[in-house]
């Protein structure tokens, strides 16, 4: 079954002018990106309150966050593939409905177990929304405006991440913890209406055969991703026997997945697509960049509190500079991609990131907090440029019937990078600080740990820069058919 997404000349919906229809369609896609991004961070600030409300220890309440993230990581590629097979608009509406219903259950959950289960279901809806939002851009906006649309989605992701902690704190203080989940219900209902009205309709060829879905491959991939994510997040910073066992399980499941994909008629992922240099390079760069960007969330709070002596509220304010700059630069970054091309903007973004990471070491000390804010702003501008360029390049090169699964892979590479960055760069920071407990380390040790961690991060971005310089990475992607 092949779906080709058609849009009438009058717009995504009958009787609506094309320009207006496109704007409303982008509004729906933007909200579909904002909602899961907001819920990635909004629950974190409520963990102490939730621990008291359910009289539960922290290691139990942290599953409110982990269940959501694990569901996204394990399901996002499958969600994209299902969209390719059965229709992206239809599945996106189902994902929004699942996310909204699960948010309602979270808000009225009588026990911690029900809340964790509902958060996992909410993560399933978020996986569908994140995978198909990017995939639908190609059917919603003209090709020459793809960069701006990708920049807008990047902005909405940053706004969601930035608003999460502050909005969550305000809502909990005024109305209680249940409201941080219930706030999604009216947004979800509104978004379902927008998606149904304005997004381009999926059309199936009348004589197309029913598609097959790779259940075995999906199961093995989900097991591999879940085991890897747990290996990187469990252990409270210590990498022990449990983590090694989980990594071994992830490796075994990955091998089984590869073997399964070579034998099924309709695989979840066509392994031949990874022979396309542009796709493999874009995914590798996305993983490296996301690994590095996570270092700001791992290192920043400890450096600001321990080395500079800031109180918690000031740490949060300084840390919000990154998402704020990202929100401001997302759309302009997309415009630059449309104007100058993906290759130039990708290289420019990676160069800015290297300069920002070097600035963390060079400007700290006599410059005080300015020595942190300025490099953070430069790093974030580079990240916004890279994201807009890389997403545009990879999605404009994707064949129309594979946009969902490739969008899912792109989102997965980002999430795996964030998970890996938390574990690996967090370990580098602890080792470089020469202490087993960073929360009690001396200011000099924390500053030394920061320099070392950002030095490693700069090397990783240097690797991404070298990949981007490769001659085959930025061939005319529109002529490619990934995996075909």
C-alpha positions in Angstrom: 0.0 0.0 0.0 1.6 3.3 -1.1 0.3 6.6 0.1 0.8 9.7 -1.9 -0.2 12.9 -0.1 -2.1 15.2 -2.4 -3.0 18.8 -1.7 -5.6 20.7 -3.7 -4.5 24.0 -5.3 -7.0 25.7 -3.0 -5.2 24.4 0.1 -5.2 21.5 2.5 -8.9 21.8 3.0 -11.7 22.6 0.5 -12.4 26.2 0.0 -9.4 27.4 2.0 -6.8 29.6 0.2 -3.4 27.8 -0.2 -1.4 30.3 1.9 -3.9 30.4 4.7 -4.2 26.6 4.7 -0.5 26.2 4.8 -0.2 28.6 7.8 -2.9 26.6 9.7 -1.3 23.3 8.8 2.1 24.6 10.1 0.2 25.7 13.3 -0.9 22.1 13.8 2.5 20.7 13.2 4.1 23.3 15.5 1.6 22.4 18.3 2.4 18.7 17.6 6.1 19.5 18.2 5.5 21.7 21.2 3.3 19.3 23.3 5.8 16.4 23.5 8.7 18.7 24.0 6.9 20.5 26.8 6.2 17.2 28.6 9.8 16.0 28.2 10.8 18.6 30.8 7.6 19.7 32.6 7.4 16.6 34.8 11.0 16.9 36.1 10.3 19.9 38.2 7.3 18.1 39.8 9.2 15.1 41.0 9.7 16.3 44.6 6.0 17.2 44.9 5.0 13.8 43.3 7.3 11.9 45.8 5.5 13.6 48.7 2.0 13.1 47.1 2.5 9.4 46.7 4.8 8.9 49.7 7.3 7.2 47.3 11.2 7.2 47.2 12.9 9.1 44.4 14.1 5.9 42.6 10.4 5.1 42.2 9.2 8.6 41.2 11.9 9.0 38.6 10.1 6.4 36.5 7.5 9.1 35.7 10.2 10.7 33.6 12.0 7.4 32.4 8.7 5.7 31.3 8.0 8.7 29.0 11.5 8.8 27.5 11.8 5.1 27.1 8.5 4.9 25.2 9.6 7.6 22.8 13.0 6.0 22.2 11.6 2.5 21.6 8.6 3.4 19.4 9.6 6.4 17.3 11.0 4.5 14.3 8.0 2.1 14.3 5.7 5.1 14.4 7.3 6.6 11.4 7.1 3.3 9.5 3.4 2.9 10.4 2.8 6.4 9.1 4.4 5.5 5.8 2.2 2.4 5.4 -1.2 3.5 6.7 -1.2 7.3 6.3 0.7 10.0 8.2 -2.2 12.4 8.8 -4.4 9.6 10.1 -1.8 8.2 12.4 -0.8 11.7 13.6 -4.4 12.3 14.7 -4.4 8.9 16.5 -1.1 9.9 18.2 -2.5 13.2 19.3 -5.6 11.4 20.6 -3.4 8.9 22.5 -1.2 11.7 24.0 -4.3 13.7 25.1 -6.1 10.7 26.6 -3.0 9.6 28.5 -2.5 13.2 29.8 -6.0 13.0 31.2 -5.3 9.7 32.9 -2.0 11.2 34.3 -3.9 14.1 35.7 -6.5 11.9 37.5 -4.2 9.0 38.4 -5.0 7.7 41.9 -1.7 5.8 42.3 1.9 6.1 41.3 1.6 2.9 39.2 -1.3 4.3 37.2 0.6 7.5 36.6 3.7 5.7 35.4 1.7 3.5 33.0 -0.1 6.6 31.7 3.2 8.4 31.2 4.4 5.4 29.1 1.2 5.7 27.0 1.8 9.4 26.7 5.3 8.7 25.5 3.8 6.4 22.8 1.6 9.3 21.6 4.6 11.6 21.7 6.7 9.2 19.6 4.0 9.3 16.9 3.8 13.1 17.0 7.5 13.7 16.9 8.1 11.2 14.0 5.2 12.3 11.8 5.4 16.1 12.4 8.7 16.3 10.5 7.6 13.8 7.9 4.5 15.9 7.0 6.5 19.0 6.3 7.2 17.9 2.7 3.5 17.5 2.0 2.6 20.8 3.7 5.0 23.5 2.4 6.7 24.2 -0.9 10.2 22.7 -1.2 11.9 26.1 -1.3 10.4 26.9 2.1 11.3 23.6 3.8 14.2 25.1 5.7 12.0 27.8 7.3 9.4 25.1 8.3 12.2 23.0 9.9 13.5 26.1 11.7 10.0 26.8 13.0 9.6 23.2 14.3 13.1 23.6 15.9 11.9 26.8 17.6 8.8 25.1 18.9 10.8 22.2 20.3 13.1 24.7 22.1 10.2 26.7 23.4 8.6 23.6 24.8 11.9 22.6 26.5 12.4 26.1 27.9 8.8 26.5 29.1 8.6 23.1 30.8 10.4 23.8 34.1 9.1 27.3 34.6 5.5 26.6 33.6 5.5 23.4 35.6 6.7 25.2 38.7 4.1 27.9 38.3 1.2 25.5 37.8 2.2 23.3 40.7 2.5 26.3 43.0 -0.9 27.7 42.0 -3.1 24.6 41.1 -1.3 21.5 42.2 0.7 18.8 40.3 -2.2 17.3 38.4 -2.6 20.4 36.3 0.8 19.9 34.6 -0.7 16.9 32.8 -4.3 18.2 32.4 -3.0 21.3 30.6 -2.4 19.0 27.6 -6.1 18.1 27.2 -7.5 21.3 25.7 -4.3 21.7 23.6 -4.7 18.1 22.3 -8.4 18.6 21.4 -7.6 21.8 19.6 -4.8 20.1 17.7 -6.9 17.2 16.6 -9.4 19.7 15.1 -6.6 21.6 13.3 -5.0 18.4 12.0 -8.3 17.1 10.7 -9.2 20.4 9.0 -5.9 21.5 7.5 -3.3 18.8 7.1 -3.2 17.2 3.6 -5.3 14.1 3.2 -3.7 10.6 2.8 -4.8 9.0 -0.4 -4.4 5.3 -1.2 -4.2 3.9 -4.6 -7.4 1.9 -5.2 -5.6 -1.3 -6.4 -2.8 -1.1 -3.9 -2.3 -4.3 -1.9 -2.5 -4.3 1.8 0.9 -3.6 3.4 2.8 -5.9 5.7 4.2 -4.6 9.0 7.4 -6.1 10.4 6.4 -7.1 13.9 9.5 -9.2 14.6 11.9 -6.4 13.6 9.8 -3.9 15.5 10.1 -6.1 18.7 13.8 -6.6 18.4 14.5 -2.9 17.7 12.3 -1.9 20.7 14.1 -4.4 23.0 17.5 -3.1 21.8 16.6 0.6 22.3 15.0 0.0 25.6 17.9 -2.0 27.0 20.4 0.6 25.7 18.4 3.5 27.2 18.1 1.8 30.5 21.9 0.9 30.5 22.6 4.6 30.0 20.2 5.9 32.7 20.2 3.4 35.5 22.8 3.2 38.3 22.8 6.9 39.5 26.0 7.7 37.7 27.7 4.3 38.4 28.3 1.8 35.6 27.9 -1.6 37.2 27.0 -5.2 36.4 23.4 -4.3 35.7 24.4 -1.7 33.1 26.8 -4.1 31.4 24.1 -6.8 31.3 21.7 -4.3 29.7 24.3 -3.3 27.1 24.9 -6.9 26.3 21.1 -7.5 25.9 20.9 -4.4 23.7 23.8 -5.7 21.5 22.1 -9.2 21.2 18.7 -7.7 20.3 20.4 -5.4 17.7 22.1 -8.4 16.1 18.7 -10.2 16.0 17.1 -7.2 14.5 19.7 -7.0 11.7 19.2 -10.7 10.9 15.4 -10.3 10.9 15.5 -7.4 8.5 17.4 -9.5 5.9 14.7 -12.1 5.9 11.3 -10.4 5.9 9.5 -9.2 2.8 8.6 -5.8 4.2 11.3 -4.8 6.7 10.9 -2.0 9.3 14.2 -0.6 8.0 15.7 -1.4 4.7 19.4 -1.9 5.7 20.4 -0.9 2.1 19.5 2.7 2.9 22.5 3.0 5.2 24.7 2.5 2.2 23.6 6.0 1.2 26.4 8.2 2.4 24.2 11.3 2.9 21.7 9.5 5.2 24.3 7.7 7.3 26.4 10.9 7.7 23.4 13.0 8.7 22.3 10.5 11.3 25.8 10.2 12.7 26.2 14.0 12.9 22.8 14.3 14.6 23.8 11.8 17.2 27.2 13.5 17.9 25.6 17.0 18.1 22.9 15.8 20.4 25.4 14.1 22.6 27.3 17.3 22.9 24.3 19.6 23.5 23.4 17.4 26.5 26.6 18.4 28.1 25.2 21.9 28.9 22.4 20.3 31.0 24.8 17.9 32.7 27.7 20.3 33.4 26.1 23.7 33.6 24.1 23.4 36.8 27.1 22.1 38.8 29.5 24.7 37.4 27.1 27.6 38.1 26.2 26.4 41.6 29.6 25.0 42.8 32.1 27.1 40.9 30.3 30.4 40.6 28.2 30.0 43.8 24.8 30.7 42.2 21.5 29.9 44.0 19.1 27.5 42.4 16.8 30.2 40.9 19.8 31.9 39.3 21.1 28.6 37.9 17.7 28.0 36.2 17.7 31.6 34.8 21.2 31.2 33.3 20.4 27.8 31.9 17.3 29.1 30.2 19.6 31.3 28.0 20.3 28.3 25.7 16.6 27.4 24.9 15.8 31.1 24.7 18.5 31.7 22.1 17.4 28.6 20.2 13.8 29.8 20.1 14.9 33.1 18.7 17.3 31.7 16.0 15.2 28.7 14.8 13.2 30.4 12.1 16.1 32.7 10.9 18.3 29.6 10.7 15.7 27.9 8.4 15.6 31.0 6.2 19.4 30.9 5.9 19.2 27.2 4.8 16.7 28.1 2.1 18.9 31.0 1.0 22.4 29.5 1.1 21.9 25.8 1.1 22.2 23.0 3.7 26.0 22.4 3.2 27.1 25.9 4.1 24.8 26.3 7.0 25.7 22.8 8.4 29.4 23.7 8.3 28.7 27.2 9.8 26.6 25.7 12.6 29.3 23.1 13.5 32.0 25.8 13.4 29.9 28.0 15.8 29.5 25.0 18.1 33.3 24.4 18.2 33.9 28.1 19.0 31.3 28.0 21.8 32.8 24.9 23.3 36.3 26.4 23.2 34.9 29.6 24.7 33.7 27.8 27.9 37.4 27.1 28.7 38.9 30.4 27.4 36.4 32.8 29.0 35.8 31.3 32.4 37.5 32.8 35.4 37.8 36.6 35.3 34.7 37.0 33.2 32.4 35.3 35.7 28.9 34.4 34.6 29.4 36.2 31.3 32.2 33.7 30.5 29.5 31.0 30.6 26.5 32.9 29.0 28.4 34.1 25.9 29.8 30.6 24.9 26.4 29.1 25.7 24.7 31.5 23.3 27.3 30.9 20.5 26.9 27.1 21.0 23.1 27.3 20.8 23.2 29.5 17.7 25.4 26.8 16.1 23.0 24.1 17.2 20.0 25.9 15.7 21.8 26.3 12.4 22.9 22.7 12.3 19.5 21.3 13.2 17.7 23.4 10.5 20.2 22.5 7.8 20.6 18.8 8.7 16.9 18.2 9.0 16.2 19.9 5.7 18.9 18.0 3.9 17.8 14.6 5.1 14.0 15.1 4.6 14.2 16.7 1.2 16.2 13.6 0.1 13.7 11.1 1.5 11.4 9.4 -0.9 7.8 10.3 -0.3 6.9 6.8 0.9 9.8 6.6 3.4 9.6 10.1 5.0 7.9 8.7 8.1 10.5 6.1 8.9 13.4 8.4 8.1 11.9 11.1 10.2 11.6 8.6 13.0 15.3 7.6 12.5 16.3 11.2 12.7 14.4 11.8 15.9 15.8 8.6 17.3 19.4 9.7 16.5 18.7 12.8 18.5 17.2 11.0 21.5 20.0 8.4 21.6 22.5 11.3 21.5 20.8 13.0 24.5 20.7 9.7 26.4 24.4 8.9 25.6 25.5 12.4 26.4 23.9 12.2 29.8 25.8 9.1 30.7 29.1 9.5 28.8 29.8 13.2 29.3 28.4 13.0 32.8 31.1 10.3 33.5 33.8 12.4 31.9 32.8 15.3 34.1 32.9 13.2 37.3 36.3 11.7 36.4 37.8 15.1 35.4 36.5 16.6 38.6 38.5 13.9 40.5 35.6 13.2 42.9 32.9 10.6 43.4 30.3 13.2 44.4 30.2 16.3 42.2 27.6 17.9 44.4 30.3 18.4 47.1 33.4 19.0 44.9 35.5 22.0 45.4 35.0 25.0 42.9 38.5 24.4 41.3 37.7 20.8 40.7 34.4 21.6 39.1 36.0 24.2 36.9 38.6 21.7 35.8 36.0 19.1 35.1 34.1 21.6 33.0 37.1 22.4 30.9 37.9 18.7 30.3 34.2 17.8 29.5 33.8 20.6 27.0 37.2 19.7 25.5 35.9 16.2 24.8 32.7 17.7 23.4 34.7 19.9 21.0 36.5 16.9 19.7 33.2 15.2 19.0 31.9 18.2 17.1 35.3 18.2 15.3 34.4 14.6 14.1 31.0 15.8 13.0 32.7 18.7 11.1 35.0 16.3 9.4 32.0 14.2 8.3 30.3 17.3 7.0 33.3 18.1 4.9 33.1 14.8 3.2 32.4 15.3 -0.5 29.6 12.6 -0.7 27.6 13.9 2.2 26.0 16.8 0.4 25.4 15.5 -3.1 22.0 16.7 -4.5 19.8 14.8 -2.1 16.6 15.3 -4.0 17.8 12.9 -6.6 18.4 10.1 -4.0 15.9 7.3 -3.1 17.0 6.1 0.3 16.9 2.3 0.5 15.5 1.8 -2.9 
